[in-house]
Every structure is written in structure tokens, then in C-alpha cells.
């Protein structure tokens, strides 16, 4: 399930979309007279269930070659290629929006009708179709999984209280089919989002037990281990995922992030090289390089050099969110308020466009990012009350959904604690640090060793970040 708030934002959009594409029903039905095309669809479904998207795409394209009229193959191809501006996907979109669906099975007809409603920005119609289909086919795990996903998306973007409903639905999916392994993955993420880490670990371990030869359960466990500060276990788990599938890019990304947390930036670059040797897509490698490079500069406190790269491809347009965040911090640390506010305005613009277009992935990332950036600037400017308000707003908009969001939430809380200490609200600050320590003691220990400073704030009413040299934060504080 991995669009990422920092370096690898593009991959998660596809992976999140993948949740809608996965898992096999007990009695799959596809409208084709070709047994070979049927087998290719089944194989593609199995690969989607593993998050093996390239392999799935090849199977669906082969199914289309064997049966050019197989609409379900065109629909799958469209979903997998849509973000790549594929000519083939564009052709299929037009056909899928207008073709007669009367010859399809109820399940196939629902998939395409529901997709049409979503594409036509008709959420009420999409919801009606789903509820009607579940009423008619209450024991079809495809339908129930789709409903669970819809509720999870609503909870994720609007109402975290609805996570309980999503959890219940995924548990019902498992009652219908205990081998529907992706439900274990989703249950793990739902529990992580709520900070129920021990329960999340059990869900991920159940996933790993049932599918030990798949890369994703090992990757999901690696995410949890990073978030909870169990870095050694995380490295073992992520390397295992890569051993199972040498082109499972999510695990390379997480492993490089992990290396940066420990200050091993050379190790992070070696992970990137390792992925490039396996033909890692250039955009993923680029994002990883941006993140590692800017984390390294920040760890060494080279704020002026970071600002010299403000117009780099990594930063412009928040192409790499992490690089832009580090650049914003550098601007604040050097008193370049024009650059800082320009980056805040750009983040706000991106958020507005994402909401207008319905891009959930960008909205989730930037709804927490914009108040975070403002909070950082206000804290360094010395307006601790306003900074506290913004950083708390960012915290309220974040969950522990995945490693990037989870570590971002913890990091934002540390900056909030530093702001509270600067405002002489020691009791509130240490209460907050205790809450972070219960989740990830390693990150709090390093924060303490750095003198409770990541922004360079001093005690009282005057910030130290601009004019006074300060101890730089440890690498884990700049790798977030």
C-alpha cells in the first residue's frame, strides 16, 4: 500500500490503487471464450494480490491479445497504466466509458459501472452501485473488500472514527475467505494508523505466515519496525523482501530511508545503486537520491548550500517533498523568509489543486504538510503560540498509516515539544516526549542527546536558530 509523503510519492498512488484490484473470489467469472485469456486474467489477479504490478500488467496485456473483446483485461490495463499517460490506457478509457455492458457477468458489470461513476465525479451513484451489489451478492468477497476500501478511504481523508467500520469489514472479508491475504495487510495498516502497534504487528505477522514467499508482508513489517524504532529488525525484514523479489521497489525505498536514519548516507546510496542494478525506474531512483542528498546536507547543517539548490529539480514544485521541506527549513534557519513563505504558498496551492481534482494521495500528504511548514517558520521566528497551533494542526491531520506518515507524525511532535520547551511549557513538552518515547524510544533518545533541538530554538522568548550557532540534530532528525 505504499504515494509517499517524502521521496517516493509516485509509487504509493499506484499501490493504493492496487488495493482495489486485488484478491481472487472463490468462483471467478470473466466473460471470455478463451481458456488461455481466462488463465492470464487469473495469473494477473494473483500478481496484483502480491503487489507485483509489472507482472500483473503483462498478464492482462497478454489476455487482451488473446481476446481483444475481454473488457476486464482492458479495465485492469487502464488502471495500471493510467498514471503513465499511456496511449493504450487512453484508448481503453474511451471504450470502457461507452461500450455496452449487458453481456458481462454481474461482477464485471459492477466494476466498470462503478469505475464510470467515480470517473464522472458521481460519488453518490458509485456508493449506490456498491451497496446494491453487496445486497445482491453478500457473500462475494470482491464486493465486501471494495466496500471496506471505500470506508477506509473515507476514514483516511475525512473521519478517522470510521476506521472501526473499515476494520470490521476487512474482518468480515476474512470470515468469507481466510486466505484473502491482503485483508491482513489492510488490518495491519488500520491498526498502525490508530497507534495500535502490537496488534498491527500480529496482523502483519499473520500475513507473513500465510504468504511467506511474497515480498509485501516482509515490507509491511519493515515499515512497522522502522516506525517503532526497531531498526535492526526492519533491515532484516526489508532485505528479506528484496531477496524474495529483487524488483520490489518499496523495500529499496524503505531500506534507504532506514540507512539515512542511522546517518549511513553512503549505505543509502549503495541501496539506490543496488536497485538501479535491477533496473529500478528512473523516477524512483531520482526521488531516493534527492532525499538522501538533502538529508545528508541537513545533518551536516549546510543550510546555505541547501538554499543554493532551491531551484533544483528535486525542490521545484515539491517534486520531491522531502527536499522541499529541508529547503524550507534551511530558509528559516538562515532568515530567508521570502523563500520560506514562497514554499508554504506553493504547498498550499498544491493542496488546493489536489482537493479540487479529487487527488486523494496528494491531499493526504499536503493537508498535514502546509501547517507543518508554517509551524516551523513561526517557531524559528519566535512566535511560539502560533507555531504550537500550526504544529498541533499538522499532528491532528496525520496518522501512523505508513512509515513516511508515521515517522513524519513523530518528527512533527518532536518539533512541537521543542517549541513548547522554548515557550517554557516544560510539563506539556515532556508529556509529549513521553508519548513519542512509548512508540519509538530511539528517536527521542537522539533528540535528547541533541539538547532537545532540531530547529535550534532557545529557552524563553528569543529563538536561537538564525543568529546563534547550535548543535545540529542527529541524522534521524534530518532523515524524516
Secondary structure, DSSP 8 states (H G I E B T S, - for coil): ----SSTTHHHHHHHHHHTTT----TT-----S-HHHHHHHHHHHHHHHTT-HHHHHHHHHHHHHH-TT-HHHHHHHHHHHGGGT-HHHHHHHHHHHHS--TTS-HHHHHHHHHHHHHHTT-HHHHHHHHHHHHHH-TT-HHHHHHHHHHHHHHHHHT-GGGHHHHHHHHHHHHHH-TT-THHHHHHHHHHHHTT-HHHHHHHHHHHHHHTTTSHHHHHHHHHHHHHTT-HHHHHHHHHHHHHH-TT-HHHHHHHHHHHHHTT-HHHHHHHHHHHHHTT--HHHHHHHHHHHHHHHHHHTT-HHHHHHTTTSTTTGGGSSHHHHHHHHHHHHHTT-HHHHHHHHHHHHHHHHHHHHHT-HHHHHHHHHHHHHHHHHHHHHHT-HHHHHHHHHHHHHT---SSHHHHHHHHHHHHHHHHHHHHTT-HHHHHHHHHHHHHH-HHHHHHHHHTTS-SS---STTS--TTTS------HHHH--
